Amino acid sequence: MMTAKQKISAAFMLLSVPYLFLTACDSAEQKAQNAKWEEQATWNALAYIQHKYGFVAEVTEANVDRRQGWIGTQPLSDVFVDMTYEGREFTVFITGEQASDAGADNYQAAEIEQTVFDTVNADIPGLQVLDLYAVRKTERRYDMALYETKFDGSNLAEVITGSIASMQCFYQDTDLSQKKDFAALEKLLGKQCGIKTEFFSCRNADVFSMEKAKHWCASHPVYCKQFRSLAYSDGDTVIQSEYQSYDLRKYGDFYYAVSYNKDQKEKSDPVFQEVTPVDPAAFNGRGVRGAGTASKTYQLTADVPMKVQIYYPCSAIEIFDYDGYMHSKTKFGRCTRGDGEPRDQADGVTLVGEYAYEELSLREGIEITFEYLYDPD
């Protein structure tokens, strides 16, 4: 009859078979070492969970952590041990180098993260979406927050310190201008826990329906009315808080925002007008060849130095290339006059949510005419 240890070892070997191809680049000796690390980590994870939570979980899989190298990856002695208990799946990250019951896990992640949400929402009501970004304890599964301390409902600061690196809080049409409203959160999240925390007051609910990877769009004025960050400690350095309010305007088919140099005193509004389309042939050999006009054409001037951020709805561009990272068939064509030799150029577009985005630098005497082009080639 097999002992309990022999049963776990046998089960572990069965679990490992489908995953051998993941370490196909390792030598036979290294694969044997990986198996030893994974088996030791399996025992460690069982001991860790029983010591931390008081129950015995079931191991479903174990895989060594790996570090990316110039060619392939290098196996490490730390191991991801996937487990289950009463229908809840979770992961323990623990060493396989030697016996240990010290590790980190995400068994309580949902409860912890809901408590963070409730804590923020209690001080600044109206929180719609909370994005948490984990401290990178590993190069793999780096988006998984792993907690070392058991959460008892009253020790939130201790639990998230060293596990949550940053968070972003998204609201709709909420006033973020009063610094005093954020004092308690800044003391807890920024100064006590050292977490970089940002708040976005969005113009509408569009950002909320985007996948997390696209939430960076909220940093653009076309989506964001107000922005605030809390002061936080980064080691011995204190990063100061910041507040911004964004003025978004509309002209013709597009929206725009204006920014100036930090110490600039003289400010004025840019001047737009709709003009006759530029002959697309002007851009041949300057970013396109044989393109056609795909939008209205506008001319822009200014009396003082400024940067103008253009947000042109993709739906207002007659043919827009949604395929590929650079949307290479759609081009932003510009003709610049008044700055030495005339310059005509067509550049690829950057997509910010549902808008094609471009930043134009202006000063007195510069005239920029722009339109969108579609180059089927």
Secondary structure, 3 states (H helix, E strand, C coil): CCCHHHHHHHHHHHHHHHHHHHHCCCCHHHHHHHHHHHHHHHHHHHHHHHHHHCCCCEEEEEEEEEEECCCCEEEEEEEEEEEEECCEEEEEEEECCCCCCCEEECCCHHHHHHHHHHHHHHHCCCCCEEEEEECCCCCCCCCCCCECCCCCCCCHHHHHCCCEEEEEEEEECCCCCCHHHHHHHHHHHHHHCCCEEEEEEECCCHHHHCCHHHHHHHHCCCCEEEEEECCEEECCEEECCEEEECCCEEECCEEEEEECCCCCCCCCCCEEEEECCCCHHHHECCCECCCEECCCEEEEECCCCEEEEEEEEHHHCCCCCCCCCCCCCEEEEEEEECCCCCEEEEEECEEECCEEEEEEEECCCCEEEEEEEECCC
